[in-house]
Amino acid sequence: MSLGFVVGESKPNVVTVQSSRALPIGEYVIIEVDEGKIVGLVETSFVTSAALSDVRNYDEAEESIELAELNKRDKSYTGKILILGFLEMLRKGKAILPAIPPLPGTRVIKATKADLGDIFAPEKNEWLKIGNLLRNQDIDSKINLNKIVSRHLGILAMTGMGKSNLVSLLASKIAALSGTVIIFDYHNDYADLDIPKINVIDAKINPRLLDAETLSEVLEIREGADIQQRILRKAFTAEVKESANFWEALDQQVQYIGSDPERKEERHSADRVQDKIDDARNRFADILDPDMVYPVGLIKEGRLNILNVSEFSDKQANVALGYYLQELLNDRKAASNAKSAKSKSKKSYMFNSPIFVIIEEAHVFIPKGEDARAKYWATKIAREGRKFGLGLCVVSQRPRNIEPSILSQMGSLAVMKMVQEDDQHQIASASESISRDLIAQLTSLNVGDAVLVGQWVNLPAIIHIDEMKGKIIGSDQNAVDQWTIARKFEDENKGQAQGTVQKDLLLD
């Protein structure tokens, strides 16, 4: 189907097209040249009217509309086409741009499923369908799972645009292949996901396994309380760590340090540390477990593991995430090194195959300009994880608040609707694959639409993501329905109470 012709100045990477209709942003086209077919993507689209180009008032507009309707040549449809490469080479995974730009007058036609199917939906085991091309809906959109595990992934979008749906879709597909997925669930969004091979875990911290500085964060001893931190550091001895009753041993050691007659100024600080210990034992008994030998042992290989950290404070969640990331990297590193060395050791490792770790609310755990335990280990995984089969996915609605050095390590991106310019600039800085014109389209995307760029796709794609079958998560609350139900219960309770009072009066 002929759409139009190349006009004006033509370049090897971009051309302008005059078309017979308006070209939707994200539509793929074919430019036919002597060397073969070239694939192009519509990045910008304009519609102009000669009759309405210089209208100054309502009456003139009304008259001009009538003139425009009579003149078939009044409307002009212009599109800017990003050249992606020769079709045959793209089918082989290579993007080769033409050495000579398409000549003005070259025909532009609509891309078909036969043209693009092999590029966007290869029939290979590692490619899994997650949606369809937004403007070419008869063409499936698949992603390469191997690339996101080895080269990492970023999922970025405003709240309510479909991040959780995409996370659930990817995680369920990996689990269906007996892959190991771990989601650090900050808001308890995924525990009720209705899919097979799911393992829901309440994350825990074993305080015995921490260093004194990290334990201070878990106990929420404030920054700058140097004396309290020094007392805890002195009290947190090897004997205390190995004690049968950890909390009492720690408390007694703090009390002993505070009772030193030569250091009377430390008595008040020791009392405050004891208060913090007592507070932690009572408030966080469910998540601070000194009797749990190895919390990572609850994670099951070959399943989707939902690690619930919703009961933690921000500092505790950061400590927990850092601990799990550290242990996962160390385990995968040891297993990989033993395998590469062809070791005859019979030592077993927790995980014998690649792991894909997903961090929800990544801006909380890997913040820009702040030091944090989780951020340190996430950075190491972003840089080293691919060598050991440990993939990382960061999910956030605030890319501007994520550490840039980590975001830039994400080899693939799924970007949904974003309206904040700071967020758009951060995304543009993180990936060379997403152009300014594609960035400009992020404000117009609807729920479930996404721009996919990077190594998990053969070409940049604007797609609509499939809806996850199971539980709809991350959706807006229906406040009106919930208020109505609450009012109904309130009225029923009032009615029952009045009936009880009347009955009592009759009995009296």
C-alpha positions as CSV (number, residue, x, y, z in Angstrom):
1,M,0.0,0.0,0.0
2,S,1.5,3.3,-1.2
3,L,1.7,6.0,1.5
4,G,3.7,8.7,-0.1
5,F,7.0,9.9,-1.3
6,V,10.3,11.2,0.0
7,V,10.6,15.0,-0.4
8,G,12.9,17.8,0.5
9,E,16.3,17.2,2.1
10,S,17.1,13.5,2.6
11,K,19.8,12.1,4.9
12,P,21.0,8.5,5.5
13,N,19.3,8.4,8.9
14,V,16.2,10.5,8.4
15,V,13.9,11.6,5.6
16,T,10.8,13.7,5.2
17,V,7.7,12.2,3.5
18,Q,4.6,13.7,2.0
19,S,1.8,11.2,2.4
20,S,-1.7,10.6,1.3
21,R,-2.9,10.4,4.9
22,A,-1.7,11.4,8.4
23,L,1.0,9.1,9.6
24,P,0.6,7.9,13.2
25,I,3.7,8.2,15.4
26,G,5.2,4.8,15.8
27,E,4.1,3.3,12.5
28,Y,6.6,1.4,10.5
29,V,7.1,2.0,6.8
30,I,9.2,0.6,3.9
31,I,11.2,2.9,1.6
32,E,12.0,1.2,-1.6
33,V,15.4,1.9,-3.1
34,D,17.6,0.2,-5.7
35,E,19.7,-1.5,-3.0
36,G,16.6,-3.0,-1.4
37,K,14.0,-2.2,1.1
38,I,14.7,0.2,4.0
39,V,12.7,0.1,7.2
40,G,11.6,3.4,8.7
41,L,9.8,4.6,11.8
42,V,7.5,7.6,11.9
43,E,8.8,9.8,14.6
44,T,6.9,13.0,14.0
45,S,3.7,13.8,12.0
46,F,2.2,17.1,10.8
47,V,-1.1,18.0,9.2
48,T,-1.4,21.5,7.6
49,S,-4.1,23.3,5.7
50,A,-3.4,26.0,3.1
51,A,-6.8,27.6,3.6
52,L,-6.5,27.6,7.4
53,S,-2.8,28.5,7.8
54,D,-3.3,32.2,8.4
55,V,-6.7,32.5,10.0
56,R,-7.2,35.5,12.4
57,N,-10.9,35.3,13.5
58,Y,-13.9,32.9,13.8
59,D,-15.7,34.1,10.7
60,E,-12.6,33.8,8.6
61,A,-12.1,30.3,10.0
62,E,-15.6,29.3,9.1
63,E,-15.2,30.5,5.5
64,S,-11.8,28.9,5.2
65,I,-13.2,25.5,6.3
66,E,-15.7,25.7,3.4
67,L,-12.9,26.5,1.0
68,A,-10.7,23.7,2.4
69,E,-13.6,21.2,1.9
70,L,-13.8,22.1,-1.8
71,N,-10.1,21.9,-2.5
72,K,-8.7,18.4,-2.5
73,R,-5.2,19.7,-2.4
74,D,-5.8,21.8,0.7
75,K,-4.5,19.3,3.3
76,S,-0.8,18.4,3.5
77,Y,0.4,15.4,5.5
78,T,4.0,15.4,6.4
79,G,6.0,12.9,8.4
80,K,9.6,12.7,9.7
81,I,10.9,9.1,9.2
82,L,13.8,7.7,11.2
83,I,15.7,5.2,9.0
84,L,16.4,2.0,10.9
85,G,18.3,0.0,8.3
86,F,18.0,-2.4,5.3
87,L,15.2,-4.9,5.9
88,E,17.3,-8.0,5.0
89,M,20.1,-7.1,7.3
90,L,17.7,-6.2,10.1
91,R,16.3,-9.8,9.8
92,K,19.8,-11.0,10.6
93,G,20.0,-8.7,13.6
94,K,22.2,-6.1,11.9
95,A,21.3,-2.4,11.5
96,I,23.0,-1.2,8.3
97,L,22.1,2.4,7.2
98,P,22.2,3.3,3.5
99,A,25.4,5.0,2.3
100,I,23.4,7.1,-0.1
101,P,20.2,8.7,1.2
102,P,16.9,7.8,-0.5
103,L,16.4,10.2,-3.3
104,P,13.5,12.7,-3.2
105,G,10.6,11.1,-5.1
106,T,11.3,7.6,-3.7
107,R,8.1,5.7,-2.9
108,V,7.1,5.0,0.7
109,I,4.8,2.0,1.4
110,K,3.2,0.5,4.5
111,A,5.2,-2.2,6.2
112,T,3.4,-5.6,6.4
113,K,3.5,-8.5,8.7
114,A,5.6,-10.4,6.1
115,D,8.1,-7.5,6.2
116,L,8.4,-7.1,10.0
117,G,7.3,-10.4,11.6
118,D,10.8,-11.9,11.6
119,I,12.3,-8.7,13.2
120,F,9.7,-8.1,16.0
121,A,8.6,-11.7,16.6
122,P,11.4,-14.1,15.9
123,E,10.5,-17.8,16.2
124,K,13.2,-18.7,18.7
125,N,13.0,-20.1,22.3
126,E,14.5,-17.0,24.0
127,W,11.9,-14.6,22.4
128,L,8.6,-14.3,24.2
129,K,5.6,-12.3,23.2
130,I,4.6,-9.4,25.5
131,G,2.3,-7.4,23.2
132,N,1.7,-6.0,19.7
133,L,3.1,-3.1,17.8
134,L,0.9,-0.1,18.6
135,R,0.5,1.1,15.0
136,N,0.9,-2.3,13.2
137,Q,-1.4,-4.3,15.5
138,D,-1.3,-7.5,13.5
139,I,2.4,-7.8,14.3
140,D,3.5,-9.4,17.6
141,S,6.1,-7.8,19.8
142,K,8.5,-10.2,21.4
143,I,11.5,-9.6,23.7
144,N,14.7,-11.5,24.2
145,L,14.8,-12.9,27.7
146,N,18.5,-13.8,27.5
147,K,19.3,-10.1,27.0
148,I,17.5,-8.8,30.0
149,V,19.1,-11.4,32.3
150,S,22.6,-10.7,31.0
151,R,22.3,-7.0,30.3
152,H,19.7,-5.8,32.8
153,L,16.4,-3.9,32.3
154,G,14.7,-0.7,33.4
155,I,10.9,-0.2,33.5
156,L,10.1,3.4,33.9
157,A,6.7,5.1,34.0
158,M,4.3,7.4,35.8
159,T,2.1,5.8,38.4
160,G,-0.8,3.9,37.0
161,M,0.6,3.5,33.5
162,G,1.2,-0.3,33.6
163,K,4.5,-1.0,35.3
164,S,3.2,-3.6,37.6
165,N,1.4,-5.4,34.7
166,L,4.6,-5.6,32.7
167,V,6.6,-6.8,35.8
168,S,4.0,-9.5,36.4
169,L,3.9,-10.5,32.8
170,L,7.7,-10.9,32.5
171,A,8.0,-12.7,35.9
172,S,5.3,-15.2,35.1
173,K,6.8,-16.0,31.7
174,I,10.2,-16.6,33.2
175,A,8.8,-18.7,36.0
176,A,6.8,-20.8,33.3
177,L,10.2,-21.6,31.8
178,S,11.4,-22.8,35.3
179,G,13.5,-19.6,35.6
180,T,14.2,-18.0,39.0
181,V,12.7,-14.6,39.6
182,I,12.9,-12.5,42.8
183,I,10.7,-9.4,43.2
184,F,11.4,-7.1,46.1
185,D,7.8,-6.1,46.7
186,Y,7.8,-2.7,48.5
187,H,4.0,-2.3,48.7
188,N,2.8,-5.9,48.9
189,D,1.4,-5.7,45.3
190,Y,2.3,-9.1,44.0
191,A,1.5,-11.6,46.9
192,D,-1.9,-12.4,45.4
193,L,-0.8,-12.9,41.9
194,D,-2.7,-15.9,40.5
195,I,-0.1,-17.9,38.7
196,P,1.6,-21.3,39.1
197,K,5.1,-21.6,40.5
198,I,4.8,-18.6,42.9
199,N,6.6,-18.5,46.3
200,V,5.6,-15.7,48.6
201,I,8.1,-14.9,51.4
202,D,8.1,-12.4,54.2
203,A,11.6,-10.9,54.1
204,K,13.5,-11.2,57.3
205,I,16.8,-9.9,58.7
206,N,19.1,-11.9,61.0
207,P,20.8,-9.3,63.1
208,R,23.6,-11.7,64.0
209,L,24.7,-11.6,60.3
210,L,25.1,-7.8,60.2
211,D,28.0,-5.5,61.0
212,A,27.6,-2.9,63.8
213,E,27.0,0.0,61.5
214,T,24.3,-1.9,59.6
215,L,22.7,-3.0,62.9
216,S,22.6,0.6,64.0
217,E,20.5,1.4,60.9
218,V,18.2,-1.5,61.6
219,L,17.7,-0.3,65.2
220,E,17.0,3.1,63.8
221,I,19.7,4.9,65.8
222,R,19.8,8.3,64.3
223,E,22.7,9.6,62.2
224,G,24.9,11.8,64.3
225,A,24.3,9.9,67.6
226,D,28.0,9.1,67.7
227,I,28.1,8.0,71.3
228,Q,25.2,5.6,70.9
229,Q,26.7,4.1,67.8
230,R,30.1,3.7,69.5
231,I,28.4,1.9,72.4
232,L,26.6,-0.4,70.1
233,R,29.8,-1.1,68.2
234,K,31.6,-2.1,71.4
235,A,28.7,-4.2,72.6
236,F,28.2,-6.1,69.4
237,T,31.0,-8.6,70.1
238,A,31.6,-12.1,68.6
239,E,30.3,-13.6,71.9
240,V,27.0,-11.7,71.6
241,K,26.6,-12.8,67.9
242,E,27.0,-16.4,68.9
243,S,24.9,-16.2,72.1
244,A,21.9,-18.5,72.4
245,N,19.7,-15.5,73.3
246,F,20.9,-12.8,71.1
247,W,18.8,-9.8,72.2
248,E,19.4,-10.4,75.9
249,A,23.1,-10.8,75.4
250,L,23.3,-7.6,73.4
251,D,21.2,-5.7,76.0
252,Q,23.3,-6.9,78.9
253,Q,26.5,-5.9,77.1
254,V,25.2,-2.4,76.4
255,Q,24.1,-2.1,80.0
256,Y,27.6,-3.3,81.2
257,I,29.3,-0.6,79.0
258,G,27.0,2.1,80.3
259,S,27.7,1.1,83.9
260,D,31.4,1.8,83.6
261,P,32.0,4.3,86.5
262,E,34.9,5.9,84.5
263,R,32.5,6.8,81.7
264,K,29.5,8.3,83.4
265,E,28.8,10.4,80.3
266,E,27.9,7.3,78.4
267,R,25.2,6.1,80.8
268,H,22.4,8.1,79.3
269,S,23.4,7.1,75.7
270,A,23.6,3.4,76.8
271,D,20.0,3.7,78.2
272,R,18.9,5.1,74.8
273,V,20.6,2.2,73.0
274,Q,18.8,-0.2,75.3
275,D,15.5,1.5,74.5
276,K,16.2,1.1,70.8
277,I,16.9,-2.6,71.3
278,D,13.7,-3.1,73.3
279,D,11.7,-1.2,70.8
280,A,13.1,-3.2,67.9
281,R,12.4,-6.5,69.7
282,N,8.7,-5.5,70.1
283,R,7.9,-3.5,67.0
284,F,9.8,-5.6,64.5
285,A,9.7,-9.1,66.0
286,D,8.3,-10.4,62.7
287,I,11.1,-9.2,60.6
288,L,14.2,-9.3,62.9
289,D,14.8,-12.9,63.6
290,P,18.2,-13.9,65.2
291,D,17.2,-17.6,65.0
292,M,16.9,-17.6,61.2
293,V,20.2,-19.0,60.1
294,Y,20.0,-18.1,56.4
295,P,17.1,-16.0,55.2
296,V,18.1,-16.4,51.5
297,G,17.4,-20.1,51.9
298,L,13.7,-19.5,51.7
299,I,14.0,-18.4,48.0
300,K,13.2,-21.3,45.7
301,E,15.0,-21.9,42.4
302,G,12.8,-22.2,39.3
303,R,10.0,-20.1,40.7
304,L,8.6,-16.6,41.0
305,N,9.7,-15.5,44.5
306,I,7.8,-12.5,45.9
307,L,9.9,-11.1,48.7
308,N,7.6,-8.9,50.8
309,V,9.4,-6.0,52.5
310,S,6.2,-3.9,53.0
311,E,6.5,-4.2,56.9
312,F,10.0,-2.7,57.0
313,S,10.9,0.9,57.6
314,D,12.8,2.5,54.7
315,K,16.1,2.0,56.4
316,Q,15.3,-1.6,57.3
317,A,14.1,-2.4,53.8
318,N,17.3,-0.9,52.5
319,V,19.4,-3.1,54.8
320,A,17.4,-6.2,53.9
321,L,17.6,-5.6,50.2
322,G,21.4,-5.0,50.4
323,Y,21.8,-8.2,52.4
324,Y,19.8,-10.3,49.9
325,L,21.6,-8.7,46.9
326,Q,25.0,-9.4,48.5
327,E,24.2,-13.0,49.2
328,L,22.7,-13.6,45.7
329,L,25.8,-12.1,44.0
330,N,28.2,-14.1,46.2
331,D,26.4,-17.3,45.6
332,R,26.2,-16.9,41.8
333,K,29.8,-15.8,41.7
334,A,31.0,-18.8,43.6
335,A,28.9,-21.2,41.5
336,S,30.0,-19.6,38.3
337,N,33.7,-19.6,39.3
338,A,33.5,-23.3,40.4
339,K,31.9,-24.2,37.1
340,S,34.4,-22.4,34.9
341,A,37.3,-23.9,36.9
342,K,35.7,-27.4,36.4
343,S,36.0,-27.9,40.1
344,K,35.5,-31.5,41.4
345,S,34.3,-30.1,44.7
346,K,30.9,-31.4,45.7
347,K,29.9,-28.2,47.4
348,S,26.4,-27.2,46.5
349,Y,25.2,-23.7,45.9
350,M,21.8,-22.1,46.5
351,F,21.3,-21.4,42.8
352,N,22.7,-23.4,39.9
353,S,21.1,-21.3,37.1
354,P,20.6,-17.6,36.3
355,I,18.5,-15.4,38.5
356,F,16.5,-12.3,37.6
357,V,16.1,-9.8,40.4
358,I,13.4,-7.1,40.1
359,I,13.5,-4.0,42.4
360,E,10.3,-2.2,42.8
361,E,10.4,1.5,43.8
362,A,14.1,1.6,42.8
363,H,14.4,5.3,43.5
364,V,14.0,4.5,47.2
365,F,16.8,1.9,47.3
366,I,19.3,3.3,44.8
367,P,18.8,7.0,45.2
368,K,20.9,9.6,43.4
369,G,23.5,11.3,45.5
370,E,23.0,9.2,48.6
371,D,25.0,6.3,50.1
372,A,23.0,3.2,50.9
373,R,23.8,-0.5,51.4
374,A,21.3,-1.6,48.8
375,K,22.6,0.9,46.3
376,Y,26.2,-0.4,46.8
377,W,25.2,-4.0,46.0
378,A,22.9,-3.0,43.2
379,T,25.8,-1.1,41.6
380,K,28.0,-4.2,41.8
381,I,25.3,-6.4,40.2
382,A,24.7,-3.8,37.4
383,R,28.4,-3.9,36.6
384,E,29.3,-7.6,37.3
385,G,26.1,-9.6,37.4
386,R,26.0,-10.5,33.7
387,K,29.2,-12.5,34.1
388,F,27.7,-14.7,36.7
389,G,24.1,-15.0,35.5
390,L,22.5,-12.4,37.8
391,G,20.2,-10.0,36.0
392,L,18.8,-6.8,37.5
393,C,15.6,-5.0,36.7
394,V,14.9,-1.5,38.2
395,V,11.3,-0.3,38.3
396,S,10.4,3.3,39.1
397,Q,8.1,6.3,38.4
398,R,10.9,8.7,39.3
399,P,13.9,8.1,37.0
400,R,15.3,11.5,37.9
401,N,15.9,10.2,41.5
402,I,17.7,7.0,40.5
403,E,21.5,6.8,40.6
404,P,22.5,7.6,37.0
405,S,25.4,5.2,36.9
406,I,23.0,2.3,37.6
407,L,20.4,3.4,35.2
408,S,23.0,3.7,32.4
409,Q,23.9,0.1,33.0
410,M,20.4,-1.1,32.0
411,G,20.9,-2.5,28.5
412,S,17.2,-2.4,27.8
413,L,14.4,-0.1,28.7
414,A,10.6,-0.1,28.7
415,V,9.4,3.5,29.0
416,M,5.8,4.3,29.4
417,K,4.0,7.7,29.9
418,M,6.3,10.3,31.4
419,V,5.4,14.0,31.6
420,Q,8.1,15.4,33.8
421,E,11.0,16.9,31.7
422,D,13.5,16.0,34.4
423,D,12.5,12.3,34.0
424,Q,12.6,12.5,30.2
425,H,16.1,14.0,30.3
426,Q,17.3,11.3,32.7
427,I,15.9,8.6,30.3
428,A,17.6,10.2,27.3
429,S,20.9,10.3,29.2
430,A,20.6,6.7,30.2
431,S,20.1,5.3,26.7
432,E,21.4,6.2,23.3
433,S,18.8,4.1,21.6
434,I,15.9,6.4,22.4
435,S,15.8,9.6,20.3
436,R,14.5,13.0,21.3
437,D,11.5,12.6,19.0
438,L,10.6,9.3,20.7
439,I,11.1,11.0,24.1
440,A,8.7,13.7,23.0
441,Q,6.0,11.1,22.4
442,L,6.1,9.8,26.0
443,T,3.5,12.3,27.2
444,S,0.9,11.0,24.7
445,L,1.1,7.3,25.5
446,N,-1.9,5.6,27.0
447,V,-2.1,3.0,29.8
448,G,-0.3,-0.1,28.7
449,D,1.6,1.6,25.8
450,A,5.4,1.5,26.0
451,V,8.5,2.4,24.0
452,L,10.9,-0.6,24.0
453,V,14.6,0.1,23.3
454,G,17.9,-1.6,23.8
455,Q,19.2,-5.1,23.5
456,W,16.0,-7.0,24.2
457,V,14.5,-5.9,20.9
458,N,15.9,-5.9,17.4
459,L,14.5,-2.4,16.8
460,P,13.0,0.4,18.8
461,A,9.3,-0.3,19.1
462,I,6.2,1.4,20.4
463,I,3.9,-1.4,21.6
464,H,0.8,-2.1,23.6
465,I,1.6,-4.6,26.3
466,D,-0.7,-7.6,26.9
467,E,-2.7,-7.6,30.0
468,M,-1.5,-10.0,32.6
469,K,-4.0,-12.8,33.1
470,G,-4.5,-13.3,36.9
471,K,-4.8,-10.5,39.3
472,I,-5.1,-6.9,38.2
473,I,-2.5,-5.2,40.4
474,G,-1.3,-1.7,40.9
475,S,-4.7,-0.3,39.8
476,D,-6.4,2.8,41.2
477,Q,-8.6,2.3,44.2
478,N,-12.4,2.6,43.7
479,A,-13.0,5.0,46.5
480,V,-16.7,5.6,45.8
481,D,-17.5,1.9,45.9
482,Q,-15.5,1.4,49.1
483,W,-17.2,4.4,50.8
484,T,-20.6,3.1,49.8
485,I,-19.8,-0.3,51.3
486,A,-18.5,1.3,54.5
487,R,-21.6,3.4,54.8
488,K,-23.8,0.4,54.3
489,F,-22.0,-1.5,57.1
490,E,-22.3,1.6,59.3
491,D,-26.0,1.9,58.7
492,E,-26.5,-1.9,59.4
493,N,-24.6,-1.6,62.6
494,K,-26.6,1.4,63.7
495,G,-29.8,-0.5,63.0
496,Q,-28.7,-3.6,64.9
497,A,-27.7,-1.3,67.9
498,Q,-31.0,0.4,67.9
499,G,-32.8,-2.9,67.8
500,T,-30.8,-4.2,70.7
501,V,-31.7,-1.0,72.8
502,Q,-35.4,-1.4,72.0
503,K,-35.3,-5.0,73.0
504,D,-33.6,-4.2,76.3
505,L,-36.3,-1.5,77.0
506,L,-39.1,-4.0,76.4
507,L,-37.4,-6.6,78.7
508,D,-37.1,-4.0,81.4
